[in-house]
Amino acid sequence: MAVPKRKMSRSSTRSRRSQWKTTPVALVPIQVDGRTVEVPRVLVKAVHRGLVDPETLSRLR
């Protein structure tokens, strides 16, 4: 792991942190009980198995 040689100023630290961006989760359309529902890819198996209710996922968006 890289170790800084000198202390980084508060303004430098905050400006570096402000450049961090996140991307929205990619939703995948799947068929559940004859209707199309968009869920995150990592939850497709859980929805098919009945472990996660797709209605609660649609309310979170």
N, CA, C and O atoms as a Tripos MOL2 file, in Angstrom:
@<TRIPOS>MOLECULE
protein
  244   243    61     0     0
PROTEIN
NO_CHARGES

@<TRIPOS>ATOM
      1 N           0.8350   -1.1770    0.0000 N.3       1 MET1
      2 CA          0.0000    0.0000    0.0000 C.3       1 MET1
      3 C           0.8850    1.2470    0.0000 C.2       1 MET1
      4 O           1.9100    1.2970    0.6810 O.2       1 MET1
      5 N           0.4770    2.2400   -0.7650 N.am      2 ALA2
      6 CA          1.2540    3.4700   -0.8450 C.3       2 ALA2
      7 C           1.0820    4.2880    0.4310 C.2       2 ALA2
      8 O          -0.0280    4.4510    0.9400 O.2       2 ALA2
      9 N           2.1990    4.7950    0.9350 N.am      3 VAL3
     10 CA          2.1830    5.6030    2.1450 C.3       3 VAL3
     11 C           2.6640    6.9950    1.7820 C.2       3 VAL3
     12 O           3.7450    7.1360    1.2090 O.2       3 VAL3
     13 N           1.8870    8.0370    2.1010 N.am      4 PRO4
     14 CA          2.3180    9.3900    1.7370 C.3       4 PRO4
     15 C           3.5580    9.8230    2.5160 C.2       4 PRO4
     16 O           3.7140    9.5080    3.6960 O.2       4 PRO4
     17 N           4.4290   10.5470    1.8310 N.am      5 LYS5
     18 CA          5.6640   11.0050    2.4630 C.3       5 LYS5
     19 C           5.4130   12.2240    3.3430 C.2       5 LYS5
     20 O           6.0990   12.4300    4.3440 O.2       5 LYS5
     21 N           4.4240   13.0290    2.9620 N.am      6 ARG6
     22 CA          4.0990   14.2330    3.7250 C.3       6 ARG6
     23 C           2.6010   14.2940    3.9980 C.2       6 ARG6
     24 O           1.8050   13.6150    3.3500 O.2       6 ARG6
     25 N           2.2420   15.1120    4.9610 N.am      7 LYS7
     26 CA          0.8360   15.2860    5.3010 C.3       7 LYS7
     27 C           0.1160   16.0000    4.1610 C.2       7 LYS7
     28 O           0.6220   16.9740    3.6040 O.2       7 LYS7
     29 N          -1.0570   15.5060    3.8280 N.am      8 MET8
     30 CA         -1.8430   16.1200    2.7600 C.3       8 MET8
     31 C          -2.7670   17.1790    3.3730 C.2       8 MET8
     32 O          -3.4240   16.9150    4.3800 O.2       8 MET8
     33 N          -2.8200   18.3560    2.7820 N.am      9 SER9
     34 CA         -3.6200   19.4280    3.3480 C.3       9 SER9
     35 C          -5.1120   19.0910    3.2760 C.2       9 SER9
     36 O          -5.5340   18.2440    2.4890 O.2       9 SER9
     37 N          -5.8830   19.7570    4.0960 N.am     10 ARG10
     38 CA         -7.3170   19.5030    4.1460 C.3      10 ARG10
     39 C          -7.9890   19.8400    2.8130 C.2      10 ARG10
     40 O          -8.8610   19.1010    2.3550 O.2      10 ARG10
     41 N          -7.5850   20.9530    2.1890 N.am     11 SER11
     42 CA         -8.2010   21.3390    0.9170 C.3      11 SER11
     43 C          -7.8580   20.3420   -0.1900 C.2      11 SER11
     44 O          -8.7010   20.0390   -1.0340 O.2      11 SER11
     45 N          -6.6220   19.8310   -0.1880 N.am     12 SER12
     46 CA         -6.2510   18.8280   -1.1950 C.3      12 SER12
     47 C          -7.0320   17.5410   -0.9970 C.2      12 SER12
     48 O          -7.4840   16.9220   -1.9610 O.2      12 SER12
     49 N          -7.1870   17.1450    0.2470 N.am     13 THR13
     50 CA         -7.9230   15.9180    0.5370 C.3      13 THR13
     51 C          -9.3720   16.0430    0.0860 C.2      13 THR13
     52 O          -9.9090   15.1400   -0.5550 O.2      13 THR13
     53 N          -9.9940   17.1500    0.4170 N.am     14 ARG14
     54 CA        -11.4100   17.3280    0.0750 C.3      14 ARG14
     55 C         -11.6270   17.4760   -1.4240 C.2      14 ARG14
     56 O         -12.6250   16.9850   -1.9520 O.2      14 ARG14
     57 N         -10.7120   18.1420   -2.1180 N.am     15 SER15
     58 CA        -10.8750   18.2710   -3.5680 C.3      15 SER15
     59 C         -10.6560   16.9290   -4.2610 C.2      15 SER15
     60 O         -11.2830   16.6520   -5.2830 O.2      15 SER15
     61 N          -9.7750   16.0980   -3.7180 N.am     16 ARG16
     62 CA         -9.5690   14.7680   -4.2820 C.3      16 ARG16
     63 C         -10.8120   13.9160   -4.0600 C.2      16 ARG16
     64 O         -11.2440   13.2030   -4.9660 O.2      16 ARG16
     65 N         -11.3830   13.9810   -2.8770 N.am     17 ARG17
     66 CA        -12.5700   13.1930   -2.5710 C.3      17 ARG17
     67 C         -13.7740   13.6330   -3.3820 C.2      17 ARG17
     68 O         -14.6370   12.8100   -3.6860 O.2      17 ARG17
     69 N         -13.8570   14.9020   -3.7400 N.am     18 SER18
     70 CA        -15.0190   15.4010   -4.4700 C.3      18 SER18
     71 C         -15.0560   14.9050   -5.9070 C.2      18 SER18
     72 O         -16.0930   15.0110   -6.5630 O.2      18 SER18
     73 N         -13.9480   14.3650   -6.4130 N.am     19 GLN19
     74 CA        -13.9100   13.8590   -7.7760 C.3      19 GLN19
     75 C         -14.5010   12.4540   -7.8970 C.2      19 GLN19
     76 O         -14.7280   11.9740   -9.0080 O.2      19 GLN19
     77 N         -14.7500   11.7950   -6.7690 N.am     20 TRP20
     78 CA        -15.2760   10.4300   -6.7860 C.3      20 TRP20
     79 C         -16.7270   10.4490   -7.2370 C.2      20 TRP20
     80 O         -17.5320   11.2310   -6.7300 O.2      20 TRP20
     81 N         -17.0590    9.5870   -8.1900 N.am     21 LYS21
     82 CA        -18.4190    9.5310   -8.7180 C.3      21 LYS21
     83 C         -18.9280    8.0920   -8.6280 C.2      21 LYS21
     84 O         -18.1410    7.1460   -8.6610 O.2      21 LYS21
     85 N         -20.2120    7.9370   -8.5180 N.am     22 THR22
     86 CA        -20.8270    6.6180   -8.5310 C.3      22 THR22
     87 C         -21.7100    6.4890   -9.7650 C.2      22 THR22
     88 O         -22.1390    7.4890  -10.3400 O.2      22 THR22
     89 N         -21.9740    5.2660  -10.1620 N.am     23 THR23
     90 CA        -22.8450    5.0310  -11.3120 C.3      23 THR23
     91 C         -24.1160    4.3440  -10.8420 C.2      23 THR23
     92 O         -24.0750    3.5590   -9.8950 O.2      23 THR23
     93 N         -25.2370    4.6210  -11.4770 N.am     24 PRO24
     94 CA        -26.4750    3.9600  -11.0740 C.3      24 PRO24
     95 C         -26.4280    2.4640  -11.3830 C.2      24 PRO24
     96 O         -25.7300    2.0290  -12.2990 O.2      24 PRO24
     97 N         -27.1700    1.6990  -10.6170 N.am     25 VAL25
     98 CA        -27.2090    0.2510  -10.7860 C.3      25 VAL25
     99 C         -27.9530   -0.0800  -12.0700 C.2      25 VAL25
    100 O         -29.0260    0.4650  -12.3310 O.2      25 VAL25
    101 N         -27.3840   -0.9770  -12.8750 N.am     26 ALA26
    102 CA        -28.0240   -1.3910  -14.1180 C.3      26 ALA26
    103 C         -29.1820   -2.3270  -13.8010 C.2      26 ALA26
    104 O         -28.9980   -3.3420  -13.1290 O.2      26 ALA26
    105 N         -30.3720   -1.9900  -14.2830 N.am     27 LEU27
    106 CA        -31.5530   -2.8100  -14.0450 C.3      27 LEU27
    107 C         -31.8060   -3.7230  -15.2300 C.2      27 LEU27
    108 O         -31.6120   -3.3350  -16.3820 O.2      27 LEU27
    109 N         -32.2440   -4.9440  -14.9340 N.am     28 VAL28
    110 CA        -32.4930   -5.9530  -15.9530 C.3      28 VAL28
    111 C         -33.9870   -6.2900  -15.9410 C.2      28 VAL28
    112 O         -34.5330   -6.5910  -14.8790 O.2      28 VAL28
    113 N         -34.6570   -6.2460  -17.0950 N.am     29 PRO29
    114 CA        -36.0700   -6.6240  -17.1100 C.3      29 PRO29
    115 C         -36.2260   -8.1460  -17.0390 C.2      29 PRO29
    116 O         -35.5840   -8.8760  -17.7950 O.2      29 PRO29
    117 N         -37.0870   -8.6230  -16.1220 N.am     30 ILE30
    118 CA        -37.3740  -10.0530  -16.0100 C.3      30 ILE30
    119 C         -38.8850  -10.2440  -15.9110 C.2      30 ILE30
    120 O         -39.6200   -9.3130  -15.5790 O.2      30 ILE30
    121 N         -39.3370  -11.4620  -16.2020 N.am     31 GLN31
    122 CA        -40.7530  -11.8050  -16.1160 C.3      31 GLN31
    123 C         -41.0520  -12.4340  -14.7620 C.2      31 GLN31
    124 O         -40.4280  -13.4280  -14.3900 O.2      31 GLN31
    125 N         -41.9990  -11.8670  -14.0200 N.am     32 VAL32
    126 CA        -42.4310  -12.4040  -12.7360 C.3      32 VAL32
    127 C         -43.9490  -12.4490  -12.7400 C.2      32 VAL32
    128 O         -44.6070  -11.4110  -12.8130 O.2      32 VAL32
    129 N         -44.5020  -13.6470  -12.6630 N.am     33 ASP33
    130 CA        -45.9570  -13.8380  -12.6510 C.3      33 ASP33
    131 C         -46.6400  -13.1540  -13.8360 C.2      33 ASP33
    132 O         -47.7060  -12.5580  -13.6750 O.2      33 ASP33
    133 N         -46.0410  -13.2340  -15.0120 N.am     34 GLY34
    134 CA        -46.6450  -12.6890  -16.2210 C.3      34 GLY34
    135 C         -46.4660  -11.2020  -16.4170 C.2      34 GLY34
    136 O         -47.0400  -10.6480  -17.3550 O.2      34 GLY34
    137 N         -45.7150  -10.5420  -15.5960 N.am     35 ARG35
    138 CA        -45.4820   -9.1040  -15.7790 C.3      35 ARG35
    139 C         -43.9860   -8.8380  -15.7860 C.2      35 ARG35
    140 O         -43.2040   -9.6040  -15.2230 O.2      35 ARG35
    141 N         -43.6020   -7.7600  -16.4190 N.am     36 THR36
    142 CA        -42.1890   -7.4070  -16.5410 C.3      36 THR36
    143 C         -41.7970   -6.4860  -15.3920 C.2      36 THR36
    144 O         -42.4430   -5.4700  -15.1390 O.2      36 THR36
    145 N         -40.7220   -6.8660  -14.7030 N.am     37 VAL37
    146 CA        -40.2100   -6.0890  -13.5750 C.3      37 VAL37
    147 C         -38.7300   -5.8490  -13.8070 C.2      37 VAL37
    148 O         -38.0220   -6.7490  -14.2580 O.2      37 VAL37
    149 N         -38.2530   -4.6530  -13.5070 N.am     38 GLU38
    150 CA        -36.8290   -4.3430  -13.6360 C.3      38 GLU38
    151 C         -36.1790   -4.4480  -12.2640 C.2      38 GLU38
    152 O         -36.5880   -3.7740  -11.3180 O.2      38 GLU38
    153 N         -35.1560   -5.3060  -12.1650 N.am     39 VAL39
    154 CA        -34.4380   -5.5180  -10.9090 C.3      39 VAL39
    155 C         -32.9390   -5.4580  -11.1800 C.2      39 VAL39
    156 O         -32.5160   -5.6510  -12.3200 O.2      39 VAL39
    157 N         -32.1270   -5.1950  -10.1560 N.am     40 PRO40
    158 CA        -30.6800   -5.2530  -10.3400 C.3      40 PRO40
    159 C         -30.2290   -6.6610  -10.7100 C.2      40 PRO40
    160 O         -30.8410   -7.6430  -10.2920 O.2      40 PRO40
    161 N         -29.1700   -6.7550  -11.4840 N.am     41 ARG41
    162 CA        -28.7010   -8.0510  -11.9900 C.3      41 ARG41
    163 C         -28.3520   -9.0120  -10.8530 C.2      41 ARG41
    164 O         -28.5850  -10.2150  -10.9740 O.2      41 ARG41
    165 N         -27.7990   -8.5030   -9.7580 N.am     42 VAL42
    166 CA        -27.3890   -9.3890   -8.6690 C.3      42 VAL42
    167 C         -28.5760   -9.9980   -7.9330 C.2      42 VAL42
    168 O         -28.4050  -10.9650   -7.1900 O.2      42 VAL42
    169 N         -29.7940   -9.4460   -8.1280 N.am     43 LEU43
    170 CA        -30.9670   -9.9550   -7.4240 C.3      43 LEU43
    171 C         -31.8880  -10.7960   -8.3060 C.2      43 LEU43
    172 O         -32.9600  -11.1990   -7.8550 O.2      43 LEU43
    173 N         -31.4970  -11.0700   -9.5540 N.am     44 VAL44
    174 CA        -32.3630  -11.8100  -10.4710 C.3      44 VAL44
    175 C         -32.6680  -13.2070   -9.9260 C.2      44 VAL44
    176 O         -33.8280  -13.6200   -9.9080 O.2      44 VAL44
    177 N         -31.6410  -13.9380   -9.4820 N.am     45 LYS45
    178 CA        -31.8590  -15.2870   -8.9510 C.3      45 LYS45
    179 C         -32.7400  -15.2560   -7.7140 C.2      45 LYS45
    180 O         -33.6100  -16.1130   -7.5580 O.2      45 LYS45
    181 N         -32.5330  -14.2900   -6.8350 N.am     46 ALA46
    182 CA        -33.3070  -14.2030   -5.6010 C.3      46 ALA46
    183 C         -34.7800  -13.9370   -5.9020 C.2      46 ALA46
    184 O         -35.6540  -14.4720   -5.2200 O.2      46 ALA46
    185 N         -35.0640  -13.1230   -6.9070 N.am     47 VAL47
    186 CA        -36.4520  -12.8330   -7.2750 C.3      47 VAL47
    187 C         -37.1000  -14.0770   -7.8710 C.2      47 VAL47
    188 O         -38.2480  -14.3860   -7.5520 O.2      47 VAL47
    189 N         -36.3790  -14.7970   -8.7360 N.am     48 HIS48
    190 CA        -36.9170  -16.0130   -9.3330 C.3      48 HIS48
    191 C         -37.1950  -17.0850   -8.2830 C.2      48 HIS48
    192 O         -38.1650  -17.8330   -8.4080 O.2      48 HIS48
    193 N         -36.3670  -17.1680   -7.2630 N.am     49 ARG49
    194 CA        -36.5590  -18.1640   -6.2090 C.3      49 ARG49
    195 C         -37.6140  -17.7590   -5.1920 C.2      49 ARG49
    196 O         -38.0430  -18.5770   -4.3790 O.2      49 ARG49
    197 N         -38.0350  -16.4900   -5.2350 N.am     50 GLY50
    198 CA        -39.0440  -16.0180   -4.3010 C.3      50 GLY50
    199 C         -38.4810  -15.4830   -3.0000 C.2      50 GLY50
    200 O         -39.2360  -15.2630   -2.0530 O.2      50 GLY50
    201 N         -37.1910  -15.2700   -2.9270 N.am     51 LEU51
    202 CA        -36.5700  -14.7680   -1.7110 C.3      51 LEU51
    203 C         -36.7350  -13.2580   -1.5530 C.2      51 LEU51
    204 O         -36.7350  -12.7420   -0.4360 O.2      51 LEU51
    205 N         -36.8730  -12.5570   -2.6690 N.am     52 VAL52
    206 CA        -37.0200  -11.1010   -2.6570 C.3      52 VAL52
    207 C         -38.2960  -10.7420   -3.3890 C.2      52 VAL52
    208 O         -38.5450  -11.2370   -4.4880 O.2      52 VAL52
    209 N         -39.1060   -9.8840   -2.7900 N.am     53 ASP53
    210 CA        -40.3490   -9.4400   -3.4050 C.3      53 ASP53
    211 C         -40.0470   -8.3140   -4.3920 C.2      53 ASP53
    212 O         -39.4830   -7.2950   -3.9930 O.2      53 ASP53
    213 N         -40.4070   -8.4680   -5.6740 N.am     54 PRO54
    214 CA        -40.1030   -7.4050   -6.6580 C.3      54 PRO54
    215 C         -40.8750   -6.1110   -6.3780 C.2      54 PRO54
    216 O         -40.4540   -5.0420   -6.8180 O.2      54 PRO54
    217 N         -41.9760   -6.1890   -5.6660 N.am     55 GLU55
    218 CA        -42.7380   -4.9700   -5.3470 C.3      55 GLU55
    219 C         -41.9420   -4.0580   -4.4170 C.2      55 GLU55
    220 O         -41.9810   -2.8370   -4.5700 O.2      55 GLU55
    221 N         -41.2220   -4.6350   -3.4570 N.am     56 THR56
    222 CA        -40.4240   -3.8060   -2.5630 C.3      56 THR56
    223 C         -39.2600   -3.1720   -3.2980 C.2      56 THR56
    224 O         -38.8400   -2.0660   -2.9560 O.2      56 THR56
    225 N         -38.7270   -3.8600   -4.3100 N.am     57 LEU57
    226 CA        -37.6370   -3.2860   -5.0970 C.3      57 LEU57
    227 C         -38.1220   -2.1110   -5.9330 C.2      57 LEU57
    228 O         -37.4000   -1.1280   -6.0930 O.2      57 LEU57
    229 N         -39.3350   -2.2000   -6.4660 N.am     58 SER58
    230 CA        -39.8480   -1.1060   -7.2990 C.3      58 SER58
    231 C         -40.1500    0.1270   -6.4320 C.2      58 SER58
    232 O         -40.1000    1.2520   -6.9280 O.2      58 SER58
    233 N         -40.4610   -0.0740   -5.1470 N.am     59 ARG59
    234 CA        -40.7190    1.0610   -4.2510 C.3      59 ARG59
    235 C         -39.4370    1.7750   -3.8590 C.2      59 ARG59
    236 O         -39.4640    2.9590   -3.5250 O.2      59 ARG59
    237 N         -38.3030    1.0600   -3.8980 N.am     60 LEU60
    238 CA        -37.0380    1.6710   -3.5020 C.3      60 LEU60
    239 C         -36.5140    2.6480   -4.5310 C.2      60 LEU60
    240 O         -35.7290    3.5300   -4.1830 O.2      60 LEU60
    241 N         -36.9140    2.5260   -5.7770 N.am     61 ARG61
    242 CA        -36.4050    3.4150   -6.8290 C.3      61 ARG61
    243 C         -36.9860    4.7710   -6.7360 C.2      61 ARG61
    244 O         -36.6610    5.6380   -7.5480 O.2      61 ARG61
@<TRIPOS>BOND
     1     1     2 1
     2     2     3 1
     3     3     4 2
     4     3     5 am
     5     5     6 1
     6     6     7 1
     7     7     8 2
     8     7     9 am
     9     9    10 1
    10    10    11 1
    11    11    12 2
    12    11    13 am
    13    13    14 1
    14    14    15 1
    15    15    16 2
    16    15    17 am
    17    17    18 1
    18    18    19 1
    19    19    20 2
    20    19    21 am
    21    21    22 1
    22    22    23 1
    23    23    24 2
    24    23    25 am
    25    25    26 1
    26    26    27 1
    27    27    28 2
    28    27    29 am
    29    29    30 1
    30    30    31 1
    31    31    32 2
    32    31    33 am
    33    33    34 1
    34    34    35 1
    35    35    36 2
    36    35    37 am
    37    37    38 1
    38    38    39 1
    39    39    40 2
    40    39    41 am
    41    41    42 1
    42    42    43 1
    43    43    44 2
    44    43    45 am
    45    45    46 1
    46    46    47 1
    47    47    48 2
    48    47    49 am
    49    49    50 1
    50    50    51 1
    51    51    52 2
    52    51    53 am
    53    53    54 1
    54    54    55 1
    55    55    56 2
    56    55    57 am
    57    57    58 1
    58    58    59 1
    59    59    60 2
    60    59    61 am
    61    61    62 1
    62    62    63 1
    63    63    64 2
    64    63    65 am
    65    65    66 1
    66    66    67 1
    67    67    68 2
    68    67    69 am
    69    69    70 1
    70    70    71 1
    71    71    72 2
    72    71    73 am
    73    73    74 1
    74    74    75 1
    75    75    76 2
    76    75    77 am
    77    77    78 1
    78    78    79 1
    79    79    80 2
    80    79    81 am
    81    81    82 1
    82    82    83 1
    83    83    84 2
    84    83    85 am
    85    85    86 1
    86    86    87 1
    87    87    88 2
    88    87    89 am
    89    89    90 1
    90    90    91 1
    91    91    92 2
    92    91    93 am
    93    93    94 1
    94    94    95 1
    95    95    96 2
    96    95    97 am
    97    97    98 1
    98    98    99 1
    99    99   100 2
   100    99   101 am
   101   101   102 1
   102   102   103 1
   103   103   104 2
   104   103   105 am
   105   105   106 1
   106   106   107 1
   107   107   108 2
   108   107   109 am
   109   109   110 1
   110   110   111 1
   111   111   112 2
   112   111   113 am
   113   113   114 1
   114   114   115 1
   115   115   116 2
   116   115   117 am
   117   117   118 1
   118   118   119 1
   119   119   120 2
   120   119   121 am
   121   121   122 1
   122   122   123 1
   123   123   124 2
   124   123   125 am
   125   125   126 1
   126   126   127 1
   127   127   128 2
   128   127   129 am
   129   129   130 1
   130   130   131 1
   131   131   132 2
   132   131   133 am
   133   133   134 1
   134   134   135 1
   135   135   136 2
   136   135   137 am
   137   137   138 1
   138   138   139 1
   139   139   140 2
   140   139   141 am
   141   141   142 1
   142   142   143 1
   143   143   144 2
   144   143   145 am
   145   145   146 1
   146   146   147 1
   147   147   148 2
   148   147   149 am
   149   149   150 1
   150   150   151 1
   151   151   152 2
   152   151   153 am
   153   153   154 1
   154   154   155 1
   155   155   156 2
   156   155   157 am
   157   157   158 1
   158   158   159 1
   159   159   160 2
   160   159   161 am
   161   161   162 1
   162   162   163 1
   163   163   164 2
   164   163   165 am
   165   165   166 1
   166   166   167 1
   167   167   168 2
   168   167   169 am
   169   169   170 1
   170   170   171 1
   171   171   172 2
   172   171   173 am
   173   173   174 1
   174   174   175 1
   175   175   176 2
   176   175   177 am
   177   177   178 1
   178   178   179 1
   179   179   180 2
   180   179   181 am
   181   181   182 1
   182   182   183 1
   183   183   184 2
   184   183   185 am
   185   185   186 1
   186   186   187 1
   187   187   188 2
   188   187   189 am
   189   189   190 1
   190   190   191 1
   191   191   192 2
   192   191   193 am
   193   193   194 1
   194   194   195 1
   195   195   196 2
   196   195   197 am
   197   197   198 1
   198   198   199 1
   199   199   200 2
   200   199   201 am
   201   201   202 1
   202   202   203 1
   203   203   204 2
   204   203   205 am
   205   205   206 1
   206   206   207 1
   207   207   208 2
   208   207   209 am
   209   209   210 1
   210   210   211 1
   211   211   212 2
   212   211   213 am
   213   213   214 1
   214   214   215 1
   215   215   216 2
   216   215   217 am
   217   217   218 1
   218   218   219 1
   219   219   220 2
   220   219   221 am
   221   221   222 1
   222   222   223 1
   223   223   224 2
   224   223   225 am
   225   225   226 1
   226   226   227 1
   227   227   228 2
   228   227   229 am
   229   229   230 1
   230   230   231 1
   231   231   232 2
   232   231   233 am
   233   233   234 1
   234   234   235 1
   235   235   236 2
   236   235   237 am
   237   237   238 1
   238   238   239 1
   239   239   240 2
   240   239   241 am
   241   241   242 1
   242   242   243 1
   243   243   244 2
@<TRIPOS>SUBSTRUCTURE
     1 MET1         2 RESIDUE 1 A MET
     2 ALA2         6 RESIDUE 1 A ALA
     3 VAL3        10 RESIDUE 1 A VAL
     4 PRO4        14 RESIDUE 1 A PRO
     5 LYS5        18 RESIDUE 1 A LYS
     6 ARG6        22 RESIDUE 1 A ARG
     7 LYS7        26 RESIDUE 1 A LYS
     8 MET8        30 RESIDUE 1 A MET
     9 SER9        34 RESIDUE 1 A SER
    10 ARG10       38 RESIDUE 1 A ARG
    11 SER11       42 RESIDUE 1 A SER
    12 SER12       46 RESIDUE 1 A SER
    13 THR13       50 RESIDUE 1 A THR
    14 ARG14       54 RESIDUE 1 A ARG
    15 SER15       58 RESIDUE 1 A SER
    16 ARG16       62 RESIDUE 1 A ARG
    17 ARG17       66 RESIDUE 1 A ARG
    18 SER18       70 RESIDUE 1 A SER
    19 GLN19       74 RESIDUE 1 A GLN
    20 TRP20       78 RESIDUE 1 A TRP
    21 LYS21       82 RESIDUE 1 A LYS
    22 THR22       86 RESIDUE 1 A THR
    23 THR23       90 RESIDUE 1 A THR
    24 PRO24       94 RESIDUE 1 A PRO
    25 VAL25       98 RESIDUE 1 A VAL
    26 ALA26      102 RESIDUE 1 A ALA
    27 LEU27      106 RESIDUE 1 A LEU
    28 VAL28      110 RESIDUE 1 A VAL
    29 PRO29      114 RESIDUE 1 A PRO
    30 ILE30      118 RESIDUE 1 A ILE
    31 GLN31      122 RESIDUE 1 A GLN
    32 VAL32      126 RESIDUE 1 A VAL
    33 ASP33      130 RESIDUE 1 A ASP
    34 GLY34      134 RESIDUE 1 A GLY
    35 ARG35      138 RESIDUE 1 A ARG
    36 THR36      142 RESIDUE 1 A THR
    37 VAL37      146 RESIDUE 1 A VAL
    38 GLU38      150 RESIDUE 1 A GLU
    39 VAL39      154 RESIDUE 1 A VAL
    40 PRO40      158 RESIDUE 1 A PRO
    41 ARG41      162 RESIDUE 1 A ARG
    42 VAL42      166 RESIDUE 1 A VAL
    43 LEU43      170 RESIDUE 1 A LEU
    44 VAL44      174 RESIDUE 1 A VAL
    45 LYS45      178 RESIDUE 1 A LYS
    46 ALA46      182 RESIDUE 1 A ALA
    47 VAL47      186 RESIDUE 1 A VAL
    48 HIS48      190 RESIDUE 1 A HIS
    49 ARG49      194 RESIDUE 1 A ARG
    50 GLY50      198 RESIDUE 1 A GLY
    51 LEU51      202 RESIDUE 1 A LEU
    52 VAL52      206 RESIDUE 1 A VAL
    53 ASP53      210 RESIDUE 1 A ASP
    54 PRO54      214 RESIDUE 1 A PRO
    55 GLU55      218 RESIDUE 1 A GLU
    56 THR56      222 RESIDUE 1 A THR
    57 LEU57      226 RESIDUE 1 A LEU
    58 SER58      230 RESIDUE 1 A SER
    59 ARG59      234 RESIDUE 1 A ARG
    60 LEU60      238 RESIDUE 1 A LEU
    61 ARG61      242 RESIDUE 1 A ARG
